Amino acid sequence: MIDIRFLRENPDAVRENIRKKFQDEKLSLVDEAIRLDAEKRAAQQECEQLKAARNKLSKANGPLYGQLKKADEAQRAEIQKQIEENNAKVKADDDRRAELEKKQAEAEDKLREIMYVIPNIIDPSVPIGPDDSHNVEV
């Protein structure tokens, strides 16, 4: 199986390799693999950003809980409101992150199936031909 980084960086070389193997019906798989890889990477990146935001909000709640114990009634309501807003944001981010993880897993599965179908790169010493009649006897 071809490394996805090689495919991402050298799509024309992979397409040329497919042509050399006379498997032109697989040419569209290169573009599909690149699209799925980009989709998977974008979902992964957004998921990481949501995790970072969740961690930041969770850390912000710690001092608020400390202030809540020391505050008077008027301040408590405001602090409690801020804590609840942070918790609601964390919950919304967790829901979005779950969607993204599902999308990422689906893209990864489809990409893996496509990568199994794309042929490996031909060694430069191998003669190009449609069948074994073009092989060179040694």
Buried (B, 14 or more C-beta within 10 A) or exposed (E): EBEBEEBBEBBEBBBEBBEBBEBEEBEEBBEEBBBBBEBBBBBBEBBEEBEEBBEEBEEEBEEBEEBBEEBEEEEBEEBBEBBEEBEEEBEEBEEEBEEBBEBBEBBBEBBEEBBEEBBEBBEEEEEEEEEEEEEEEE
